[in-house]
């Protein structure tokens, strides 16, 4: 399909779970009768990150919920050493690397529910240390992080 750029880093508001967000999606395109959101990264995460129960990459789902008529979203790789690519999900076939979701409307409902649960945890003060395994690989705070200490405690309890 034909992509028509509608916005580049324009502000987009969202009220969700009692919080108000002001975001700037990198790019919003018109594709057919709907909108397609692209978030540029130096290395695009896999589209499977958008399907995880934990919602490890919440940025695109938040953008999708903030806009009306969204039919898809993707991470776009922008790098001087990596080939440009899209990794995402959509209601229909849109581009190479963008997988068609089994049920786009249900996926949007799941994203809303997961994000509202996360926001509720934040509101209630839940600040458990609970990073993904891959998060520790790229983190520059290893010297002050509690994750390793918690892992050692867990091993001692066994």
DRENROSE-327983 format. One record per residue: residue in one letter; x, y, z of N, C-alpha, C in turn. Coordinates in nm, 4 decimals, always signed. Layout:
BEGIN
+---+----------+----------+----------+----------+----------+----------+----------+----------+----------+
! r !     n.px !     n.py !     n.pz !    ca.px !    ca.py !    ca.pz !     c.px !     c.py !     c.pz !
+---+----------+----------+----------+----------+----------+----------+----------+----------+----------+
! a !        X !        Y !        Z !        X !        Y !        Z !        X !        Y !        Z !
...
+---+----------+----------+----------+----------+----------+----------+----------+----------+----------+
//
This chain:
BEGIN
+---+----------+----------+----------+----------+----------+----------+----------+----------+----------+
! r !     n.px !     n.py !     n.pz !    ca.px !    ca.py !    ca.pz !     c.px !     c.py !     c.pz !
+---+----------+----------+----------+----------+----------+----------+----------+----------+----------+
! x !  +0.0813 !  -0.1203 !  +0.0000 !  +0.0000 !  +0.0000 !  +0.0000 !  +0.0855 !  +0.1265 !  +0.0000 !
! x !  +0.0222 !  +0.2340 !  -0.0320 !  +0.0883 !  +0.3647 !  -0.0378 !  +0.0961 !  +0.4255 !  +0.1018 !
! x !  +0.2140 !  +0.4737 !  +0.1404 !  +0.2344 !  +0.5426 !  +0.2679 !  +0.2364 !  +0.6921 !  +0.2430 !
! x !  +0.1559 !  +0.7673 !  +0.3174 !  +0.1566 !  +0.9130 !  +0.3095 !  +0.1924 !  +0.9664 !  +0.4475 !
! x !  +0.3056 !  +1.0345 !  +0.4578 !  +0.3488 !  +1.0876 !  +0.5870 !  +0.2539 !  +1.1991 !  +0.6305 !
! x !  +0.1943 !  +1.1817 !  +0.7500 !  +0.1038 !  +1.2832 !  +0.8044 !  +0.1703 !  +1.3668 !  +0.9122 !
! x !  +0.2603 !  +1.3055 !  +0.9891 !  +0.3208 !  +1.3786 !  +1.1008 !  +0.4581 !  +1.3214 !  +1.1335 !
! x !  +0.5488 !  +1.4104 !  +1.1728 !  +0.6820 !  +1.3727 !  +1.2191 !  +0.7043 !  +1.4399 !  +1.3553 !
! x !  +0.7064 !  +1.3592 !  +1.4600 !  +0.7300 !  +1.4060 !  +1.5971 !  +0.6300 !  +1.5130 !  +1.6427 !
! x !  +0.5079 !  +1.5059 !  +1.5939 !  +0.4032 !  +1.5975 !  +1.6406 !  +0.3494 !  +1.5489 !  +1.7754 !
! x !  +0.3121 !  +1.6409 !  +1.8652 !  +0.2601 !  +1.6000 !  +1.9961 !  +0.1276 !  +1.5251 !  +1.9839 !
! x !  +0.1156 !  +1.4198 !  +2.0642 !  -0.0064 !  +1.3395 !  +2.0694 !  -0.0395 !  +1.3161 !  +2.2171 !
! x !  -0.1585 !  +1.3591 !  +2.2629 !  -0.1951 !  +1.3386 !  +2.4031 !  -0.2654 !  +1.2036 !  +2.4227 !
! x !  -0.2569 !  +1.1524 !  +2.5452 !  -0.3297 !  +1.0302 !  +2.5811 !  -0.3606 !  +1.0351 !  +2.7296 !
! x !  -0.4864 !  +1.0060 !  +2.7641 !  -0.5254 !  +0.9862 !  +2.9035 !  -0.5552 !  +0.8388 !  +2.9192 !
! x !  -0.4850 !  +0.7776 !  +3.0145 !  -0.4997 !  +0.6336 !  +3.0342 !  -0.4729 !  +0.6008 !  +3.1803 !
! x !  -0.5629 !  +0.5269 !  +3.2414 !  -0.5432 !  +0.4814 !  +3.3777 !  -0.5227 !  +0.5922 !  +3.4780 !
! x !  -0.5842 !  +0.7073 !  +3.4544 !  -0.5705 !  +0.8184 !  +3.5467 !  -0.4453 !  +0.9021 !  +3.5256 !
! x !  -0.3682 !  +0.8714 !  +3.4237 !  -0.2469 !  +0.9463 !  +3.3915 !  -0.2680 !  +1.0188 !  +3.2593 !
! x !  -0.2002 !  +1.1320 !  +3.2427 !  -0.2032 !  +1.2059 !  +3.1168 !  -0.0635 !  +1.2041 !  +3.0571 !
! x !  -0.0544 !  +1.1631 !  +2.9332 !  +0.0729 !  +1.1543 !  +2.8634 !  +0.0743 !  +1.2534 !  +2.7470 !
! x !  +0.1905 !  +1.3066 !  +2.7190 !  +0.2122 !  +1.3871 !  +2.5996 !  +0.3303 !  +1.3233 !  +2.5277 !
! x !  +0.3062 !  +1.2705 !  +2.4103 !  +0.4079 !  +1.1937 !  +2.3386 !  +0.4362 !  +1.2554 !  +2.2025 !
! x !  +0.5449 !  +1.2119 !  +2.1441 !  +0.5814 !  +1.2555 !  +2.0094 !  +0.6250 !  +1.1337 !  +1.9278 !
! x !  +0.5290 !  +1.0655 !  +1.8668 !  +0.5675 !  +0.9527 !  +1.7811 !  +0.6595 !  +1.0016 !  +1.6697 !
! x !  +0.7599 !  +0.9224 !  +1.6364 !  +0.8544 !  +0.9632 !  +1.5329 !  +0.7844 !  +0.9912 !  +1.4003 !
! x !  +0.6899 !  +0.9029 !  +1.3644 !  +0.6259 !  +0.9190 !  +1.2336 !  +0.4867 !  +0.8570 !  +1.2365 !
! x !  +0.3909 !  +0.9272 !  +1.1768 !  +0.2554 !  +0.8753 !  +1.1596 !  +0.2227 !  +0.8857 !  +1.0114 !
! x !  +0.1881 !  +0.7725 !  +0.9529 !  +0.1545 !  +0.7678 !  +0.8107 !  +0.0076 !  +0.7329 !  +0.7923 !
! x !  -0.0469 !  +0.7776 !  +0.6833 !  -0.1784 !  +0.7322 !  +0.6409 !  -0.1551 !  +0.6148 !  +0.5455 !
! x !  -0.2205 !  +0.5045 !  +0.5766 !  -0.2120 !  +0.3858 !  +0.4907 !  -0.3548 !  +0.3415 !  +0.4641 !
! x !  -0.4013 !  +0.3600 !  +0.3417 !  -0.5415 !  +0.3313 !  +0.3120 !  -0.6295 !  +0.4235 !  +0.3940 !
! x !  -0.7249 !  +0.3642 !  +0.4693 !  -0.8173 !  +0.4439 !  +0.5504 !  -0.7704 !  +0.4580 !  +0.6953 !
! x !  -0.6521 !  +0.4033 !  +0.7275 !  -0.6063 !  +0.4059 !  +0.8654 !  -0.4712 !  +0.4716 !  +0.8831 !
! x !  -0.4239 !  +0.4686 !  +1.0084 !  -0.2944 !  +0.5268 !  +1.0427 !  -0.1952 !  +0.4171 !  +1.0783 !
! x !  -0.0691 !  +0.4424 !  +1.0462 !  +0.0397 !  +0.3503 !  +1.0757 !  +0.1480 !  +0.4301 !  +1.1475 !
! x !  +0.1885 !  +0.3834 !  +1.2665 !  +0.2839 !  +0.4556 !  +1.3501 !  +0.4204 !  +0.3878 !  +1.3439 !
! x !  +0.5250 !  +0.4685 !  +1.3253 !  +0.6617 !  +0.4155 !  +1.3205 !  +0.7447 !  +0.4824 !  +1.4295 !
! x !  +0.8161 !  +0.3988 !  +1.5051 !  +0.9097 !  +0.4473 !  +1.6065 !  +1.0490 !  +0.4030 !  +1.5632 !
! x !  +1.1351 !  +0.4990 !  +1.5337 !  +1.2689 !  +0.4669 !  +1.4841 !  +1.3633 !  +0.4283 !  +1.5974 !
! x !  +1.4415 !  +0.3269 !  +1.5732 !  +1.5420 !  +0.2772 !  +1.6684 !  +1.6706 !  +0.2501 !  +1.5919 !
! x !  +1.7836 !  +0.2494 !  +1.6631 !  +1.9096 !  +0.2153 !  +1.5978 !  +1.9125 !  +0.0661 !  +1.5633 !
! x !  +1.8361 !  -0.0117 !  +1.6357 !  +1.8169 !  -0.1548 !  +1.6046 !  +1.6737 !  -0.1886 !  +1.6449 !
! x !  +1.5919 !  -0.2225 !  +1.5478 !  +1.4497 !  -0.2463 !  +1.5743 !  +1.4291 !  -0.3738 !  +1.6557 !
! x !  +1.3538 !  -0.3642 !  +1.7674 !  +1.3184 !  -0.4858 !  +1.8417 !  +1.2268 !  -0.5741 !  +1.7580 !
! x !  +1.2210 !  -0.6985 !  +1.7913 !  +1.1341 !  -0.7925 !  +1.7214 !  +0.9875 !  -0.7572 !  +1.7462 !
! x !  +0.9038 !  -0.7855 !  +1.6486 !  +0.7599 !  -0.7628 !  +1.6642 !  +0.7040 !  -0.8466 !  +1.7783 !
! x !  +0.7690 !  -0.9561 !  +1.8129 !  +0.7214 !  -1.0414 !  +1.9228 !  +0.7209 !  -0.9657 !  +2.0556 !
! x !  +0.8036 !  -0.8600 !  +2.0693 !  +0.8046 !  -0.7782 !  +2.1907 !  +0.6687 !  -0.7097 !  +2.2115 !
! x !  +0.5935 !  -0.6931 !  +2.1033 !  +0.4624 !  -0.6304 !  +2.1117 !  +0.3547 !  -0.7288 !  +2.1562 !
! x !  +0.3900 !  -0.8568 !  +2.1599 !  +0.2938 !  -0.9603 !  +2.1973 !  +0.3218 !  -1.0201 !  +2.3344 !
! x !  +0.4309 !  -0.9802 !  +2.3975 !  +0.4669 !  -1.0397 !  +2.5262 !  +0.3656 !  -1.0003 !  +2.6340 !
! x !  +0.3422 !  -1.0911 !  +2.7268 !  +0.2458 !  -1.0651 !  +2.8347 !  +0.2897 !  -0.9451 !  +2.9185 !
! x !  +0.4196 !  -0.9265 !  +2.9319 !  +0.4727 !  -0.8179 !  +3.0145 !  +0.4705 !  -0.6836 !  +2.9413 !
! x !  +0.4638 !  -0.6850 !  +2.8122 !  +0.4679 !  -0.5654 !  +2.7282 !  +0.5989 !  -0.4900 !  +2.7500 !
! x !  +0.7088 !  -0.5569 !  +2.7141 !  +0.8433 !  -0.5039 !  +2.7343 !  +0.8715 !  -0.3786 !  +2.6525 !
! x !  +0.8013 !  -0.3595 !  +2.5451 !  +0.8187 !  -0.2411 !  +2.4606 !  +0.6836 !  -0.1681 !  +2.4513 !
! x !  +0.6472 !  -0.0895 !  +2.5522 !  +0.5134 !  -0.0292 !  +2.5548 !  +0.4950 !  +0.0934 !  +2.4660 !
! x !  +0.6014 !  +0.1460 !  +2.4099 !  +0.5920 !  +0.2728 !  +2.3368 !  +0.4931 !  +0.2665 !  +2.2198 !
! x !  +0.5069 !  +0.1684 !  +2.1330 !  +0.4156 !  +0.1601 !  +2.0181 !  +0.2712 !  +0.1334 !  +2.0603 !
! x !  +0.2473 !  +0.0407 !  +2.1549 !  +0.1080 !  +0.0246 !  +2.1998 !  +0.0489 !  +0.1542 !  +2.2562 !
! x !  +0.1279 !  +0.2327 !  +2.3282 !  +0.0778 !  +0.3597 !  +2.3812 !  +0.0425 !  +0.4536 !  +2.2660 !
! x !  +0.1294 !  +0.4627 !  +2.1669 !  +0.1002 !  +0.5472 !  +2.0506 !  -0.0270 !  +0.4996 !  +1.9807 !
! x !  -0.0394 !  +0.3683 !  +1.9634 !  -0.1556 !  +0.3135 !  +1.8924 !  -0.2854 !  +0.3455 !  +1.9665 !
! x !  -0.2803 !  +0.3398 !  +2.0998 !  -0.4001 !  +0.3709 !  +2.1777 !  -0.4337 !  +0.5200 !  +2.1765 !
! x !  -0.3342 !  +0.6035 !  +2.1576 !  -0.3553 !  +0.7479 !  +2.1600 !  -0.4200 !  +0.8010 !  +2.0324 !
! x !  -0.4048 !  +0.7279 !  +1.9250 !  -0.4540 !  +0.7743 !  +1.7954 !  -0.5777 !  +0.6964 !  +1.7535 !
! x !  -0.6640 !  +0.7602 !  +1.6783 !  -0.7816 !  +0.6918 !  +1.6262 !  -0.7489 !  +0.6288 !  +1.4914 !
! x !  -0.8140 !  +0.5207 !  +1.4607 !  -0.8027 !  +0.4546 !  +1.3299 !  -0.6640 !  +0.3990 !  +1.3017 !
! x !  -0.5911 !  +0.3577 !  +1.4050 !  -0.4594 !  +0.2975 !  +1.3825 !  -0.4797 !  +0.1560 !  +1.3305 !
! x !  -0.4124 !  +0.1237 !  +1.2193 !  -0.4214 !  -0.0103 !  +1.1619 !  -0.2897 !  -0.0856 !  +1.1740 !
! x !  -0.1896 !  -0.0214 !  +1.2342 !  -0.0624 !  -0.0904 !  +1.2527 !  +0.0429 !  -0.0004 !  +1.3128 !
! x !  +0.1504 !  -0.0649 !  +1.3586 !  +0.2626 !  +0.0085 !  +1.4154 !  +0.3881 !  -0.0750 !  +1.4001 !
! x !  +0.5021 !  -0.0074 !  +1.3933 !  +0.6272 !  -0.0804 !  +1.3736 !  +0.7453 !  -0.0010 !  +1.4260 !
! x !  +0.8482 !  -0.0754 !  +1.4625 !  +0.9784 !  -0.0179 !  +1.4900 !  +1.0503 !  -0.0117 !  +1.3562 !
! x !  +1.1169 !  +0.0992 !  +1.3301 !  +1.1945 !  +0.1121 !  +1.2071 !  +1.3419 !  +0.1249 !  +1.2403 !
! x !  +1.4253 !  +0.0441 !  +1.1765 !  +1.5694 !  +0.0516 !  +1.2004 !  +1.6289 !  +0.1655 !  +1.1192 !
! x !  +1.7016 !  +0.2525 !  +1.1892 !  +1.7753 !  +0.3611 !  +1.1248 !  +1.9183 !  +0.3511 !  +1.1758 !
! x !  +2.0094 !  +0.3146 !  +1.0865 !  +2.1475 !  +0.2914 !  +1.1277 !  +2.2401 !  +0.3066 !  +1.0086 !
! x !  +2.3621 !  +0.3472 !  +1.0366 !  +2.4603 !  +0.3583 !  +0.9288 !  +2.5211 !  +0.2219 !  +0.8949 !
! x !  +2.5000 !  +0.1225 !  +0.9809 !  +2.5593 !  -0.0093 !  +0.9569 !  +2.4568 !  -0.1201 !  +0.9353 !
! x !  +2.3321 !  -0.0973 !  +0.9730 !  +2.2288 !  -0.1986 !  +0.9557 !  +2.1340 !  -0.1605 !  +0.8427 !
! x !  +2.0833 !  -0.2608 !  +0.7774 !  +1.9875 !  -0.2409 !  +0.6693 !  +1.8554 !  -0.1871 !  +0.7270 !
! x !  +1.7955 !  -0.0866 !  +0.6648 !  +1.6668 !  -0.0355 !  +0.7133 !  +1.5608 !  -0.1463 !  +0.7078 !
! x !  +1.4821 !  -0.1535 !  +0.8132 !  +1.3751 !  -0.2524 !  +0.8143 !  +1.2654 !  -0.2089 !  +0.9098 !
! x !  +1.1483 !  -0.2660 !  +0.8909 !  +1.0371 !  -0.2468 !  +0.9825 !  +1.0111 !  -0.3783 !  +1.0539 !
! x !  +0.9775 !  -0.3694 !  +1.1822 !  +0.9365 !  -0.4841 !  +1.2621 !  +0.8122 !  -0.4404 !  +1.3379 !
! x !  +0.6963 !  -0.4989 !  +1.3044 !  +0.5756 !  -0.4550 !  +1.3720 !  +0.4577 !  -0.5450 !  +1.3481 !
! x !  +0.3410 !  -0.4921 !  +1.3825 !  +0.2143 !  -0.5638 !  +1.3697 !  +0.1114 !  -0.4723 !  +1.3073 !
! x !  +0.0164 !  -0.5332 !  +1.2373 !  -0.0888 !  -0.4539 !  +1.1745 !  -0.2149 !  -0.5375 !  +1.1565 !
! x !  -0.3231 !  -0.4690 !  +1.1285 !  -0.4507 !  -0.5342 !  +1.1045 !  -0.4544 !  -0.6019 !  +0.9683 !
! x !  -0.3654 !  -0.5575 !  +0.8790 !  -0.3645 !  -0.6078 !  +0.7408 !  -0.2208 !  -0.6058 !  +0.6898 !
! x !  -0.1989 !  -0.6663 !  +0.5752 !  -0.0656 !  -0.6647 !  +0.5143 !  -0.0309 !  -0.5209 !  +0.4765 !
! x !  +0.0823 !  -0.4715 !  +0.5312 !  +0.1209 !  -0.3327 !  +0.5070 !  +0.2587 !  -0.3225 !  +0.4456 !
! x !  +0.3550 !  -0.3949 !  +0.5024 !  +0.4922 !  -0.3860 !  +0.4528 !  +0.5702 !  -0.5092 !  +0.4982 !
! x !  +0.6800 !  -0.5346 !  +0.4309 !  +0.7683 !  -0.6443 !  +0.4700 !  +0.8158 !  -0.6198 !  +0.6137 !
! x !  +0.8132 !  -0.7247 !  +0.6950 !  +0.8551 !  -0.7139 !  +0.8340 !  +0.7421 !  -0.6781 !  +0.9291 !
! x !  +0.6273 !  -0.6393 !  +0.8751 !  +0.5105 !  -0.6073 !  +0.9570 !  +0.4142 !  -0.7249 !  +0.9471 !
! x !  +0.4006 !  -0.7960 !  +1.0589 !  +0.3162 !  -0.9168 !  +1.0614 !  +0.1701 !  -0.8777 !  +1.0795 !
! x !  +0.0835 !  -0.9574 !  +1.0190 !  -0.0599 !  -0.9351 !  +1.0345 !  -0.1035 !  -0.9984 !  +1.1664 !
! x !  -0.1623 !  -0.9184 !  +1.2540 !  -0.2111 !  -0.9678 !  +1.3831 !  -0.3330 !  -1.0563 !  +1.3612 !
! x !  -0.3461 !  -1.1598 !  +1.4429 !  -0.4618 !  -1.2490 !  +1.4315 !  -0.5924 !  -1.1721 !  +1.4472 !
! x !  -0.5985 !  -1.0835 !  +1.5461 !  -0.7176 !  -1.0035 !  +1.5719 !  -0.6710 !  -0.8674 !  +1.6245 !
! x !  -0.6603 !  -0.7696 !  +1.5355 !  -0.6063 !  -0.6374 !  +1.5701 !  -0.6867 !  -0.5707 !  +1.6822 !
! x !  -0.8198 !  -0.5750 !  +1.6734 !  -0.9027 !  -0.5102 !  +1.7759 !  -0.8802 !  -0.5738 !  +1.9127 !
! x !  -0.8680 !  -0.7055 !  +1.9166 !  -0.8412 !  -0.7740 !  +2.0432 !  -0.7025 !  -0.7379 !  +2.0958 !
! x !  -0.6054 !  -0.7271 !  +2.0068 !  -0.4704 !  -0.6881 !  +2.0472 !  -0.4716 !  -0.5486 !  +2.1093 !
! x !  -0.5461 !  -0.4566 !  +2.0517 !  -0.5577 !  -0.3212 !  +2.1073 !  -0.6213 !  -0.3264 !  +2.2471 !
! x !  -0.7232 !  -0.4121 !  +2.2649 !  -0.7861 !  -0.4271 !  +2.3973 !  -0.6855 !  -0.4831 !  +2.4981 !
! x !  -0.6059 !  -0.5812 !  +2.4549 !  -0.5045 !  -0.6396 !  +2.5436 !  -0.4007 !  -0.5344 !  +2.5825 !
! x !  -0.3546 !  -0.4555 !  +2.4872 !  -0.2573 !  -0.3501 !  +2.5168 !  -0.3138 !  -0.2527 !  +2.6194 !
! x !  -0.4380 !  -0.2109 !  +2.5995 !  -0.5005 !  -0.1170 !  +2.6925 !  -0.5059 !  -0.1778 !  +2.8326 !
! x !  -0.5478 !  -0.3033 !  +2.8418 !  -0.5587 !  -0.3695 !  +2.9717 !  -0.4214 !  -0.3811 !  +3.0392 !
! x !  -0.3195 !  -0.4237 !  +2.9656 !  -0.1859 !  -0.4389 !  +3.0234 !  -0.1281 !  -0.3057 !  +3.0691 !
! x !  -0.1489 !  -0.2026 !  +2.9894 !  -0.0981 !  -0.0703 !  +3.0264 !  -0.1730 !  -0.0150 !  +3.1472 !
! x !  -0.3030 !  -0.0349 !  +3.1526 !  -0.3791 !  +0.0111 !  +3.2691 !  -0.3354 !  -0.0632 !  +3.3948 !
! x !  -0.3059 !  -0.1929 !  +3.3842 !  -0.2555 !  -0.2693 !  +3.4987 !  -0.1207 !  -0.2141 !  +3.5447 !
! x !  -0.0328 !  -0.1854 !  +3.4503 !  +0.0986 !  -0.1291 !  +3.4836 !  +0.0836 !  +0.0071 !  +3.5514 !
! x !  -0.0021 !  +0.0914 !  +3.4979 !  -0.0233 !  +0.2232 !  +3.5559 !  -0.0851 !  +0.2132 !  +3.6956 !
! x !  -0.1724 !  +0.1163 !  +3.7148 !  -0.2303 !  +0.0943 !  +3.8472 !  -0.1213 !  +0.0533 !  +3.9464 !
! x !  -0.0303 !  -0.0337 !  +3.9038 !  +0.0822 !  -0.0735 !  +3.9892 !  +0.1659 !  +0.0487 !  +4.0272 !
! x !  +0.1912 !  +0.1348 !  +3.9310 !  +0.2704 !  +0.2558 !  +3.9567 !  +0.1972 !  +0.3450 !  +4.0574 !
! x !  +0.0672 !  +0.3643 !  +4.0373 !  -0.0121 !  +0.4486 !  +4.1265 !  -0.0099 !  +0.3934 !  +4.2687 !
! x !  -0.0089 !  +0.2598 !  +4.2826 !  -0.0096 !  +0.1968 !  +4.4148 !  +0.1300 !  +0.1848 !  +4.4752 !
! x !  +0.2323 !  +0.2348 !  +4.4041 !  +0.3676 !  +0.2354 !  +4.4578 !  +0.4453 !  +0.1072 !  +4.4376 !
! x !  +0.3992 !  +0.0203 !  +4.3500 !  +0.4702 !  -0.1046 !  +4.3233 !  +0.5964 !  -0.0725 !  +4.2431 !
! x !  +0.7120 !  -0.0873 !  +4.3067 !  +0.8400 !  -0.0556 !  +4.2414 !  +0.9352 !  -0.1751 !  +4.2501 !
! x !  +0.8792 !  -0.2933 !  +4.2347 !  +0.9634 !  -0.4125 !  +4.2394 !  +1.0702 !  -0.4082 !  +4.1303 !
! x !  +1.1867 !  -0.4607 !  +4.1631 !  +1.2930 !  -0.4745 !  +4.0641 !  +1.2585 !  -0.5982 !  +3.9837 !
! x !  +1.2289 !  -0.5799 !  +3.8563 !  +1.1815 !  -0.6910 !  +3.7752 !  +1.2175 !  -0.6715 !  +3.6279 !
! x !  +1.3461 !  -0.6522 !  +3.5972 !  +1.3826 !  -0.6284 !  +3.4565 !  +1.3814 !  -0.7580 !  +3.3757 !
! x !  +1.3772 !  -0.7427 !  +3.2468 !  +1.3927 !  -0.8585 !  +3.1596 !  +1.5398 !  -0.8969 !  +3.1568 !
! x !  +1.5680 !  -1.0175 !  +3.1153 !  +1.7067 !  -1.0638 !  +3.1063 !  +1.7855 !  -0.9754 !  +3.0100 !
! x !  +1.7272 !  -0.9423 !  +2.8979 !  +1.7989 !  -0.8626 !  +2.7981 !  +1.8235 !  -0.7196 !  +2.8450 !
! x !  +1.7410 !  -0.6674 !  +2.9359 !  +1.7610 !  -0.5315 !  +2.9852 !  +1.8952 !  -0.5184 !  +3.0553 !
! x !  +1.9344 !  -0.6205 !  +3.1298 !  +2.0610 !  -0.6160 !  +3.2030 !  +2.1819 !  -0.6153 !  +3.1090 !
! x !  +2.1671 !  -0.6711 !  +2.9923 !  +2.2762 !  -0.6763 !  +2.8954 !  +2.3200 !  -0.5370 !  +2.8518 !
! x !  +2.2258 !  -0.4454 !  +2.8393 !  +2.2550 !  -0.3127 !  +2.7864 !  +2.2560 !  -0.2031 !  +2.8932 !
! x !  +2.2392 !  -0.2409 !  +3.0186 !  +2.2270 !  -0.1427 !  +3.1256 !  +2.3640 !  -0.0946 !  +3.1723 !
! x !  +2.3744 !  +0.0358 !  +3.1961 !  +2.5004 !  +0.0929 !  +3.2439 !  +2.4995 !  +0.1179 !  +3.3947 !
! x !  +2.3994 !  +0.0640 !  +3.4650 !  +2.3884 !  +0.0852 !  +3.6095 !  +2.4162 !  -0.0422 !  +3.6896 !
! x !  +2.4935 !  -0.1338 !  +3.6363 !  +2.5204 !  -0.2616 !  +3.7028 !  +2.5803 !  -0.2432 !  +3.8418 !
! x !  +2.6612 !  -0.1415 !  +3.8612 !  +2.7268 !  -0.1211 !  +3.9912 !  +2.6301 !  -0.0826 !  +4.1032 !
! x !  +2.5165 !  -0.0272 !  +4.0699 !  +2.4222 !  +0.0154 !  +4.1727 !  +2.2881 !  -0.0583 !  +4.1656 !
! x !  +2.2782 !  -0.1547 !  +4.0796 !  +2.1519 !  -0.2244 !  +4.0564 !  +2.1280 !  -0.3339 !  +4.1611 !
! x !  +2.0007 !  -0.3495 !  +4.1985 !  +1.9622 !  -0.4516 !  +4.2960 !  +1.9323 !  -0.5870 !  +4.2321 !
! x !  +1.9310 !  -0.5958 !  +4.1006 !  +1.8930 !  -0.7202 !  +4.0335 !  +1.9878 !  -0.8332 !  +4.0699 !
! x !  +2.1169 !  -0.8085 !  +4.0640 !  +2.2134 !  -0.9144 !  +4.0956 !  +2.2003 !  -0.9570 !  +4.2414 !
! x !  +2.1816 !  -0.8615 !  +4.3302 !  +2.1655 !  -0.8939 !  +4.4718 !  +2.0412 !  -0.9796 !  +4.4938 !
! x !  +1.9329 !  -0.9464 !  +4.4253 !  +1.8106 !  -1.0258 !  +4.4380 !  +1.8295 !  -1.1651 !  +4.3806 !
! x !  +1.9046 !  -1.1770 !  +4.2729 !  +1.9310 !  -1.3081 !  +4.2129 !  +2.0117 !  -1.3947 !  +4.3092 !
! x !  +2.1116 !  -1.3369 !  +4.3730 !  +2.1933 !  -1.4114 !  +4.4696 !  +2.1069 !  -1.4540 !  +4.5881 !
! x !  +2.0216 !  -1.3644 !  +4.6387 !  +1.9317 !  -1.3996 !  +4.7492 !  +1.8422 !  -1.5154 !  +4.7107 !
! x !  +1.7921 !  -1.5131 !  +4.5872 !  +1.7054 !  -1.6212 !  +4.5379 !  +1.7777 !  -1.7548 !  +4.5359 !
! x !  +1.9047 !  -1.7533 !  +4.4972 !  +1.9830 !  -1.8772 !  +4.4943 !  +2.0094 !  -1.9285 !  +4.6355 !
! x !  +2.0323 !  -1.8379 !  +4.7297 !  +2.0578 !  -1.8769 !  +4.8684 !  +1.9353 !  -1.9359 !  +4.9339 !
! x !  +1.8167 !  -1.8933 !  +4.8907 !  +1.6920 !  -1.9441 !  +4.9482 !  +1.6604 !  -2.0861 !  +4.9031 !
! x !  +1.7223 !  -2.1298 !  +4.7954 !  +1.6910 !  -2.2627 !  +4.7411 !  +1.7572 !  -2.3738 !  +4.8167 !
+---+----------+----------+----------+----------+----------+----------+----------+----------+----------+
//
